[in-house]
């Protein structure tokens, strides 16, 4: 696995870009990253790569900071230069992995006004991404309905938002809106 290939997917339906840096926004034209900045970014990327691999396999509870540091080939003390805790790196992972993808979904869907079409396209592209990138899909399945996943950002939030728009427009008439959310979300995660 190349460092950080999975973190940034600029186009939902295109393969991941290996050279993109997910953890540092593109600097303005002419800005040069110093050696120290580059090393810090590379170390952080290795930590995120290692955490993704381990947490996709065993969950956040089944992984230790020592295991993450060892898989990233850094000292445990260096972990704390980048993250405060295991929960902190997990929160960053969920945010970077799913929020970036969710933003790309919103951009891909664009001006579509039919809520059923929006949800259909979102589900299709999410499943396509999981098929194209099994590690990403495994992490999605593991995180599916974690509190952070369905908080005010990311894929779970957007699914809930799109269902609410469909209900408000009259396109959907569910007996129980929350059960509709769980049904669609569980189908994708399953």
C-alpha positions as CSV (number, residue, x, y, z in Angstrom):
1,X,0.0,0.0,0.0
2,X,1.3,3.4,-0.9
3,X,1.1,6.1,1.8
4,X,-2.2,7.9,1.8
5,X,-3.6,6.6,-1.5
6,X,-7.0,6.0,0.1
7,X,-7.4,9.2,2.0
8,X,-8.2,11.5,-0.9
9,X,-10.5,10.7,-3.8
10,X,-10.9,14.0,-5.7
11,X,-13.5,12.5,-8.1
12,X,-15.9,9.9,-6.6
13,X,-15.9,7.8,-9.8
14,X,-12.2,8.0,-10.5
15,X,-9.4,5.9,-9.0
16,X,-7.5,7.3,-6.0
17,X,-4.6,9.7,-6.7
18,X,-1.5,8.3,-5.1
19,X,0.3,11.7,-5.0
20,X,-2.3,13.7,-3.2
21,X,-1.8,14.7,0.3
22,X,-5.0,14.4,2.4
23,X,-3.6,15.9,5.5
24,X,-2.3,19.2,4.2
25,X,-4.2,21.4,1.8
26,X,-2.5,22.3,-1.4
27,X,-0.3,25.3,-0.7
28,X,-0.6,28.4,-2.9
29,X,1.4,28.7,-6.1
30,X,5.1,29.0,-5.4
31,X,4.9,27.8,-1.8
32,X,7.5,25.3,-1.0
33,X,7.2,22.7,1.8
34,X,10.2,22.6,4.0
35,X,12.0,19.3,4.8
36,X,10.6,19.4,8.3
37,X,7.1,20.0,7.1
38,X,7.4,17.2,4.6
39,X,8.7,14.8,7.2
40,X,6.0,15.7,9.7
41,X,3.3,15.2,7.0
42,X,4.8,11.9,5.9
43,X,4.9,10.7,9.5
44,X,1.3,11.7,10.1
45,X,0.3,10.0,6.8
46,X,2.1,6.8,7.9
47,X,0.2,6.9,11.2
48,X,-3.1,7.4,9.5
49,X,-2.3,4.6,7.0
50,X,-1.4,2.2,9.9
51,X,-4.5,3.2,11.9
52,X,-6.8,2.7,9.0
53,X,-5.4,-0.8,8.3
54,X,-5.5,-1.9,11.9
55,X,-8.9,-0.3,12.7
56,X,-10.5,-1.6,9.6
57,X,-9.4,-5.1,10.7
58,X,-10.0,-4.9,14.4
59,X,-11.9,-1.8,15.4
60,X,-10.7,1.2,17.4
61,X,-11.1,-0.7,20.6
62,X,-9.0,-3.7,19.3
63,X,-5.9,-1.6,18.5
64,X,-3.3,0.1,20.8
65,X,-1.3,3.2,20.2
66,X,1.8,1.0,20.3
67,X,0.5,-1.2,17.5
68,X,-0.3,1.9,15.4
69,X,3.2,3.3,16.0
70,X,4.9,0.0,15.3
71,X,2.9,-0.4,12.0
72,X,3.9,3.1,11.0
73,X,7.5,2.4,12.0
74,X,7.8,5.3,14.4
75,X,8.4,5.6,18.1
76,X,5.3,5.6,20.4
77,X,6.4,9.0,21.7
78,X,6.3,10.4,18.2
79,X,2.6,9.4,17.9
80,X,1.8,12.1,20.5
81,X,3.4,14.8,18.3
82,X,0.5,14.3,15.9
83,X,-2.4,12.9,17.9
84,X,-3.5,13.2,21.6
85,X,-5.0,9.7,21.8
86,X,-6.2,6.7,20.0
87,X,-9.6,8.3,19.9
88,X,-8.1,11.4,18.3
89,X,-6.5,9.5,15.5
90,X,-9.7,7.6,15.0
91,X,-11.7,10.8,14.8
92,X,-9.3,12.2,12.3
93,X,-9.5,9.0,10.2
94,X,-13.3,9.0,10.1
95,X,-13.3,12.7,9.2
96,X,-10.6,12.5,6.5
97,X,-11.8,9.2,5.0
98,X,-15.6,9.8,5.0
99,X,-15.9,13.6,5.0
100,X,-13.7,13.9,1.9
101,X,-15.7,11.3,0.1
102,X,-19.0,12.8,1.2
103,X,-17.9,16.2,-0.1
104,X,-17.0,14.6,-3.4
105,X,-20.4,12.9,-3.4
106,X,-22.1,16.3,-2.9
107,X,-20.1,17.8,-5.7
108,X,-20.8,14.8,-8.1
109,X,-24.6,14.9,-7.4
110,X,-24.5,18.7,-8.1
111,X,-27.8,20.2,-8.9
112,X,-30.0,17.1,-8.8
113,X,-33.3,18.0,-7.2
114,X,-35.0,14.6,-7.1
115,X,-34.3,13.2,-3.6
116,X,-34.7,9.6,-4.8
117,X,-32.0,10.2,-7.5
118,X,-29.7,11.8,-5.0
119,X,-29.9,8.9,-2.6
120,X,-29.7,6.4,-5.5
121,X,-26.5,8.0,-6.9
122,X,-25.0,8.3,-3.4
123,X,-25.6,4.6,-2.6
124,X,-24.3,3.5,-6.0
125,X,-21.1,5.6,-5.7
126,X,-20.5,4.5,-2.1
127,X,-20.8,0.8,-3.0
128,X,-18.7,1.3,-6.1
129,X,-16.0,3.0,-3.9
130,X,-16.1,0.1,-1.4
131,X,-15.8,-2.4,-4.2
132,X,-12.8,-0.5,-5.7
133,X,-11.1,-0.1,-2.4
134,X,-11.8,-3.0,-0.1
135,X,-9.9,-1.5,2.9
136,X,-12.1,1.6,2.6
137,X,-15.1,-0.6,2.4
138,X,-14.0,-2.6,5.4
139,X,-13.6,0.6,7.4
140,X,-17.0,1.8,6.3
141,X,-18.6,-1.5,7.4
142,X,-16.9,-1.3,10.8
143,X,-17.7,2.3,11.4
144,X,-21.2,2.2,9.8
145,X,-23.3,3.5,12.6
146,X,-20.7,4.8,15.1
147,X,-21.8,8.0,16.8
148,X,-19.1,9.9,15.0
149,X,-20.2,8.5,11.6
150,X,-23.7,9.8,12.0
151,X,-22.9,13.1,13.7
152,X,-23.2,16.4,12.0
153,X,-20.9,15.5,9.1
154,X,-19.9,12.6,6.8
155,X,-21.9,10.0,5.0
156,X,-24.4,9.2,7.7
157,X,-25.3,12.8,8.2
158,X,-25.7,13.3,4.5
159,X,-28.0,10.3,4.1
160,X,-30.2,11.6,6.9
161,X,-30.2,15.1,5.4
162,X,-31.2,13.7,2.0
163,X,-33.9,11.5,3.5
164,X,-35.3,14.6,5.3
165,X,-35.3,16.6,2.1
166,X,-37.2,13.8,0.4
167,X,-39.8,13.7,3.2
168,X,-40.1,17.5,3.1
169,X,-40.7,17.5,-0.6
170,X,-43.3,14.7,-0.4
171,X,-41.1,12.3,-2.5
172,X,-40.8,9.9,0.4
173,X,-43.6,9.1,2.8
174,X,-42.2,6.7,5.4
175,X,-44.1,5.6,8.4
176,X,-41.0,6.0,10.5
177,X,-38.2,8.3,9.0
178,X,-35.6,7.0,11.4
179,X,-36.3,3.4,10.3
180,X,-35.9,4.5,6.7
181,X,-32.5,6.0,7.6
182,X,-31.5,2.7,9.3
183,X,-32.7,0.6,6.4
184,X,-30.8,2.5,3.7
185,X,-27.7,2.9,5.9
186,X,-27.7,-0.8,6.9
187,X,-28.1,-1.8,3.3
188,X,-25.0,0.1,2.3
189,X,-22.9,-0.9,5.3
190,X,-24.1,-4.6,5.0
